[in-house]
Amino acid sequence: MGKKKSGSKTAKRIVAENAIRKIAERDGVSTEYVRKQMQIAMLNGLCSTDPKVKAFWDAVPCEKDIPTPEELILYISEMVRRKKIS
């Protein structure tokens, strides 16, 4: 059985899923297409040999070996939120 998600984590995940849905609606494509395009871009980044790029991807928290688009959205949104606070 998987990890039990806290209410706030579930709420954040819904926000990330809504972001993907809004992009899909804006571009007139399916949410699955948006996720696949994000995964392709993410895999390109994950394969980089640039130490700064590797450090970024190593910092992205994820439940499996590779982050999901939703996990990436949550991580980047948290980075942006922290920078606005600083």
Phi, psi and omega per residue, in radians:
M1 nan 2.444 -3.089
G2 -1.306 3.072 3.134
K3 -1.185 2.519 3.049
K4 -1.378 2.316 -3.104
K5 -1.625 2.453 3.088
S6 -1.326 2.807 -3.132
G7 -1.017 -0.715 -3.105
S8 -1.222 -0.624 3.110
K9 -1.153 -0.703 3.102
T10 -1.122 -0.738 3.133
A11 -1.092 -0.729 3.125
K12 -1.133 -0.687 3.129
R13 -1.103 -0.671 3.101
I14 -1.098 -0.697 3.102
V15 -1.061 -0.767 3.133
A16 -1.130 -0.741 3.110
E17 -1.106 -0.664 3.094
N18 -1.132 -0.630 3.106
A19 -1.089 -0.757 3.119
I20 -1.124 -0.736 3.119
R21 -1.070 -0.740 3.140
K22 -1.132 -0.688 3.090
I23 -1.097 -0.769 -3.137
A24 -1.072 -0.795 3.126
E25 -1.101 -0.766 -3.136
R26 -1.046 -0.711 -3.072
D27 -1.621 -0.059 3.116
G28 1.208 0.620 3.131
V29 -2.237 3.035 3.131
S30 -1.402 2.773 3.078
T31 -1.143 -0.578 3.112
E32 -1.104 -0.670 3.107
Y33 -1.108 -0.762 3.133
V34 -1.073 -0.817 3.120
R35 -1.037 -0.770 -3.135
K36 -1.096 -0.750 3.124
Q37 -1.124 -0.686 3.083
M38 -1.131 -0.724 3.134
Q39 -1.101 -0.694 3.098
I40 -1.075 -0.827 3.139
A41 -1.107 -0.697 3.141
M42 -1.135 -0.744 3.125
L43 -1.095 -0.656 3.060
N44 -1.059 -0.747 3.115
G45 -1.184 -0.727 -3.134
L46 -1.118 -0.450 -3.128
C47 -1.539 -0.044 -3.104
S48 -1.104 2.567 3.053
T49 -1.712 -0.079 3.121
D50 -1.167 2.164 -3.103
P51 -1.018 -0.626 3.133
K52 -1.190 -0.697 3.119
V53 -1.176 -0.749 3.105
K54 -1.052 -0.726 3.140
A55 -1.103 -0.703 3.097
F56 -1.034 -0.911 -3.078
W57 -1.154 -0.575 3.091
D58 -1.156 -0.457 -3.113
A59 -1.447 -0.283 -3.110
V60 -1.281 2.029 3.126
P61 -1.260 2.388 3.132
C62 -2.649 2.690 -3.108
E63 -1.397 -0.457 -3.132
K64 -2.058 -2.887 -3.112
D65 -1.167 -0.622 -3.083
I66 -2.121 2.338 3.140
P67 -1.157 2.642 3.021
T68 -1.458 2.840 3.056
P69 -0.972 -0.676 3.130
E70 -1.115 -0.725 3.113
E71 -1.106 -0.686 3.109
L72 -1.137 -0.776 3.118
I73 -1.038 -0.780 3.139
L74 -1.094 -0.744 -3.134
Y75 -1.123 -0.839 -3.117
I76 -1.152 -0.701 3.129
S77 -1.110 -0.625 3.084
E78 -1.182 -0.684 3.085
M79 -1.066 -0.763 3.138
V80 -1.129 -0.778 3.128
R81 -1.044 -0.745 3.134
R82 -1.143 -0.669 -3.139
K83 -1.175 -0.597 3.119
K84 -1.202 -0.550 3.134
I85 -1.286 -0.661 -3.077
S86 -1.135 nan nan
